[in-house]
């Protein structure tokens, strides 16, 4: 019954339930998955490892976050003034 990470990503439809964010408002869940994606990429890239497992976080935040937020955050990350700690 245990699926590999590749199988989970392949069968991905929408963001699964996350017990850290039980409320209807998923704003914090969106932001946390955005941070987790970038932290995962940064950590694995620093170790010269494959960053494919980070795709899970990207898919989750893309399904939860409004496109305008993600575009703004991406611009802030590139400019070096993103408010979150990556």
Phi, psi and omega in degrees: 000342182283128179265147174283166180300319179299320179293320179297317180294320180296321183271006183297133177242305178209173184299128178284168177297136177237115185297341177290339183230074186283346185279166180295321181290115185256018181301312181295322178299316178302307183296318182295320178291327175297313178298315181300321178299311183290324177293319179298312178302314182296316182293315182288324178294325179294333179264007183056041178252164179293133181266012181302322179300339180288343181301332180301311180298321180296316180296321180294311183292329178291332179276338182263324190271142171297143183302321180299322178295313183297318179298317179296315180296319178299318178297319179293322179297314179297323181280348179082019179235031178289133185288340181274161179266110180254000000 
